[in-house]
């Protein structure tokens, strides 16, 4: 695991040369991706131990997703290169973020996990504040920072308490312990619920998405939301005893919140805002699945996290492609796009159909598992799940029909079709999302 870390660290000096290393960085990350894919991972236990890093199936999928999204972020941000807007610093920021995410997912020490979990905030904040579009981006950055930091301090205290009681904080050994302490339970999971984000503490997410540049939105939707799920999957091991008593709180909030947020999606007039709220709805089902603490819930949440990472990231790319043409993300201006970009209309359809969990996407597999899990927990959850699934299809259809059909805005004065780079970018989101279902057996037995 150290070798990949070293490769990323040694990429950093590339960006301080005066020459243009924009596409070189992408090629290097493609190479890193290829090498990491060929890693032998033991399905049931931690493998590839090196120093304090290791990799099991859960880490493996999320690290692959991180590298992949970072490659696609470079591809989506070609505009920075065109207008020569601090692209070298952008690449440095991106690699620094990737290093932080890589170390978050593969470190075994709980304290170091906390350190890198928080460290990934800094480059994200720089992305939003440095390359965002509107002046409100400062406020969005502050929301992101303070929501996460406010909930994370109790997590640090909880980790110190666990170390005091157990004398070690290696994740692998945590399965031998169980704690039945209310304060510890709340302090350990609140940081992850904010990061997910759970309903009631989700306000930072739509704000950050709307103000972020395309690369910021991609990494937020693709990876940052998954940090919370990953943390919950790891920490729930020691909180099983008390989790059985208290987890119903989060399941109820998530199911009701998912339904309410789905309704809220129909009120949005900003494309990015709509996609951001749909992410909250999807993540609420993931929280519900993890909190049931059963096999179906765990694998379902893992599959849906990876599927949603690819799907949501792709939709933010589509929103940005429209934004680059029209300089507006309003649904009132982005109408009748089928007249101008018929080929792009196909990609809107493909990604939005994956968003509503149509086969053969990973989202479908994840949602089936999560519905199984929540129904086995209590059959009453069926009603909310029905509504969330139905409205998920509803707002996806609303977004598609509103942007692609209707009378186009007459204020458009110049336009051009999609570039091959943009079609490749969308293909690289959609293909893994719908092809990985063929090897779903690997994921289904990681636990």
Order of alpha helices (4+ residues) and beta strands (2+ residues): alpha-alpha-beta-beta-alpha-alpha-alpha-alpha-alpha-alpha-alpha-alpha-alpha-alpha-alpha-alpha-alpha-alpha-alpha-alpha-alpha-alpha
